[in-house]
Amino acid sequence: MSSEKIISVKKFVSYLYCLLFILFNSPLSNEINVKESCSTCQELVQKFYQGMDKTAKNHFGGGDTAWEESRLGNYARSETRLLEILENVCKGASKDSACHAMVEEHEEEIESFWFKKQNQLSQLENHLCISIAKVCCPSGKYGETCKECPGGANSPCFGRGKCNGNGTRSGNGKCKCDTQFSGEFCDECSDGYYDAGNLTCEECHESCDSTCSSGTSAGCDSCKDGYIDNSDGKGCVDIDECIDETHKHDCVEGKFCINEKGSFRCNECDPACLQGCVGTGRLSCNGCNPGWEQMATGGCVDIDECIDENICETGTYCVNNEGSHICEQCNLACAGGCTDGTPNTCVECDAGFTLTDEGCVDVDECKEKNITCPIGQVCVNRPGSDLCESCHTDCNSCVSTEANGCLVCKSGFTFGQNGCEDVDECKLKPCKIKGEKCHNSPGSYSCKCKKGWVRTKQNDCKKKSESKKLKKEEDKNEL
């Protein structure tokens, strides 16, 4: 490697170290680490309490300190129990390595607190996290020296926001105000809220644009779009764009206007309507589309085209729909027309059907006319006229066209569970010539030369190498 490349690599590594140093020593990085240390310590203490509860239950069950002293005896504050608790105190911790490091660093202090301050274990978090490890602050305080948040420790941000860094050794103590408050100390009302007294801010009326002096529409300093200041003292009132000519809606033809608070929307007119409408439904139409007719009282009513008996061709019947109609095919049992899709309203019965109390029903001509079919076919009853149809491809004669309807199987097939099944003639080893291999096929078989063998003029199978020699000899003999 050249000296110039070595210098470049060294420069790159130097820049990388500088970048990492800046990253891990930046104020943001330090603040995150401090916050994580506090949460790690708090989680550690909670796991410690859980360990106390678990070890108590493992020795006869129980819970409070008095019970432990009386029932657990020497075990209650023994080194054995402490080791059992500390052994599991970092299991499942969000920052496993940080938890173990903190336990290792402050193990002696935890042991001292365990043995010497047995009646103060409920204060372990304050003792360990605030006083010893110095990673947390009491509630209402923040930063390295645990300064009081604005408003004091008992009421951070005066109860109207959250103190940045509250309870930790991080943050700047600035207040992040709740939605309705603003200002450095959250002592002002945000836009959209007004001072209701007693240090409370209430939301302005929905008609107010931004600021207000009360929660009614009359208290608005200005009105939102869709509202107008009423001169009779009512304050901001809704503009009805559906009727107001000054602020008229822009609904296109085929839609109608519906007024809403501070706005409006355009809804589709009923499909019956032509030239628009004034409201919901066909009774609000200004005019009627084809398939509908105007009523004297206004609105549209559907025209029943099916009243016209000749509207559909013979063999079909009319079905009326709103604003239109369709012609459907009569039942296949019908001839000469019908009035619905059932076989009960046929004008006449088609060939292969007969009229009964249930309408036109199919006639089984195969039985009634005793139809005889050629060999290989069978009479099949179908709706309407019955015909002779071919047996299944594997059958010579049958009682139905299904595979299991065979009476006599074709050559090369035999009866099985599912009708005629192919006979595998190759099992009988019919190919006798050397080099031949049997290939089964439906109803038959064939003998073919094996792979690497060829058929000679004498109908033998020879290996390809032998066949070439034989061909050369034959060619010589011919010469």
Secondary structure, 3 states (H helix, E strand, C coil): CCHHHHHHHHHHHHHHHHHHHHHHCCHHHHHHHHHHHHHHHHHHHHHHHHHHHHHHHCCCCCCCHHHHHHHHHHHHHCHHHHHHHHHHCCCCCCCHHHHHHHHHHCHHHHHHHHHHCHHHHHHHHHHHHHHHCCCECCCCEECCCCEECCCCCCCHHHHCEEECCCCECCCCCCEEECCCEECCCCCEECCCEEEEECCEEEECCCCECCCECCCCHHHECCECCCEEEECCCCEEEECCCCCCCCCCCCCCCCEEEEEECCEEEEEECCCCEEEEECCCCHHHEEEECCCEEECCCCCEEECCHHHCCCCCCCCEEEEEECCEEEEEECCCCEECCCCCCCCCCCCEECCCEEEECCEEEECCHHHHCCCCCCCCEEEECCCCCCEEEECCCCEEEECCCCHHHEEEECCCEEEECCEEEECCHHHHCCCCCCCEEEEEECCEEEEEECCCEEECCCCCEEEHHHHHHHHHHHHHHHC
